[in-house]
Structure formats: structure tokens, C-alpha cells
Amino acid sequence: MPTYTVTVTRTLTLTTSVTVRARQEDEAQDKVRALIEENQFGTLAWEVVESQATVDDWQEDRDEIDIASVEEDQ
């Protein structure tokens, strides 16, 4: 009987907020982009536990941080 290797993708989305002082939205985005480029948000470490399937290994395919929205605080 033939055997097959099946690739499985699992996506994890983490969302957080950060407060920055700026004169306008563009400046706020620029400040946060600078923090992202300086790796100020740290790195992500994860571990798969209690997996019932026999897998070769999990790999990190993508690690990106994006700005979803900018809103002025009231």
C-alpha cells in the first residue's frame, strides 16, 4: 500500500495594543514601525504538547508583525 506525506498548516494569530504619543496617525504608525524593526516586541517561542499524531517536526514558516489599525485615544 502506498504511503503519503501530508503537509499540515496551523496558524496562530496574536493581537496586542501599544500606546504611543504622536501628533498624528502617520507619526504614530512610524513610531510603531520603528519599534517593530528594532525587535522591541520580542520573539515568539512555542511548543507543541499533547500531539497524538506522529509528526516529523513543526517549522516556523512566517513570523511577521503588522499594524492592523491606528485610533486616537479619547
Kinemage of the C-alpha trace (Angstrom):
@kinemage 1
@onewidth
@group {chain A} dominant
@subgroup {mainchain}
@vectorlist {calphas} color= white
{ca met a 1} P 0.000 0.000 0.000
{ca pro a 2} L 1.440 3.448 -0.887
{ca thr a 3} L 2.385 5.939 1.811
{ca tyr a 4} L 1.891 9.699 1.617
{ca thr a 5} L 3.415 12.718 3.282
{ca val a 6} L 0.711 15.261 4.093
{ca thr a 7} L 1.656 18.856 4.907
{ca val a 8} L -0.459 20.430 7.661
{ca thr a 9} L -0.622 24.184 8.276
{ca arg a 10} L -1.566 25.620 11.652
{ca thr a 11} L -1.998 29.380 12.045
{ca leu a 12} L -1.661 31.282 15.324
{ca thr a 13} L -2.639 34.953 15.452
{ca leu a 14} L -1.628 37.090 18.434
{ca thr a 15} L -3.060 40.603 18.783
{ca thr a 16} L -1.964 43.307 21.203
{ca ser a 17} L -2.110 47.086 21.582
{ca val a 18} L 0.625 49.605 22.287
{ca thr a 19} L 0.162 53.262 23.250
{ca val a 20} L 2.445 55.877 21.694
{ca arg a 21} L 2.390 59.665 21.852
{ca ala a 22} L 2.265 61.338 18.436
{ca arg a 23} L 0.847 64.430 16.752
{ca gln a 24} L -0.979 62.420 14.092
{ca glu a 25} L -1.726 58.861 12.945
{ca asp a 26} L 1.141 58.728 10.433
{ca glu a 27} L 3.640 59.632 13.125
{ca ala a 28} L 2.147 57.006 15.467
{ca gln a 29} L 2.496 54.350 12.752
{ca asp a 30} L 6.087 55.408 12.073
{ca lys a 31} L 6.945 55.095 15.773
{ca val a 32} L 5.456 51.607 15.983
{ca arg a 33} L 7.132 50.522 12.723
{ca ala a 34} L 10.455 51.626 14.246
{ca leu a 35} L 9.730 49.506 17.332
{ca ile a 36} L 8.952 46.521 15.079
{ca glu a 37} L 12.180 46.999 13.089
{ca glu a 38} L 14.174 47.204 16.343
{ca asn a 39} L 12.593 43.921 17.503
{ca gln a 40} L 11.138 45.662 20.557
{ca phe a 41} L 8.171 43.260 20.613
{ca gly a 42} L 10.402 40.274 21.320
{ca thr a 43} L 10.439 36.884 19.700
{ca leu a 44} L 7.826 34.149 19.748
{ca ala a 45} L 8.689 30.816 21.375
{ca trp a 46} L 6.229 27.940 21.217
{ca glu a 47} L 5.986 24.262 21.968
{ca val a 48} L 3.502 21.696 20.694
{ca val a 49} L 2.264 19.495 23.544
{ca glu a 50} L -0.069 16.520 23.694
{ca ser a 51} L 0.103 15.855 19.950
{ca gln a 52} L -1.486 12.483 19.244
{ca ala a 53} L -0.198 12.415 15.661
{ca thr a 54} L 3.276 11.231 14.760
{ca val a 55} L 4.825 14.275 13.062
{ca asp a 56} L 8.332 14.854 11.790
{ca asp a 57} L 8.709 18.404 13.073
{ca trp a 58} L 6.888 21.733 13.184
{ca gln a 59} L 8.566 24.560 11.277
{ca glu a 60} L 8.111 28.298 11.511
{ca asp a 61} L 7.097 29.404 8.009
{ca arg a 62} L 6.314 33.031 8.749
{ca asp a 63} L 6.876 35.482 11.586
{ca glu a 64} L 5.591 38.925 10.701
{ca ile a 65} L 4.251 41.832 12.737
{ca asp a 66} L 1.833 44.203 11.021
{ca ile a 67} L -0.114 47.271 12.148
{ca ala a 68} L -3.835 46.500 11.910
{ca ser a 69} L -5.248 49.890 12.905
{ca val a 70} L -4.416 53.248 14.486
{ca glu a 71} L -7.015 55.022 16.609
{ca glu a 72} L -6.720 58.234 18.571
{ca asp a 73} L -7.396 57.797 22.292
{ca gln a 74} L -10.165 59.901 23.787
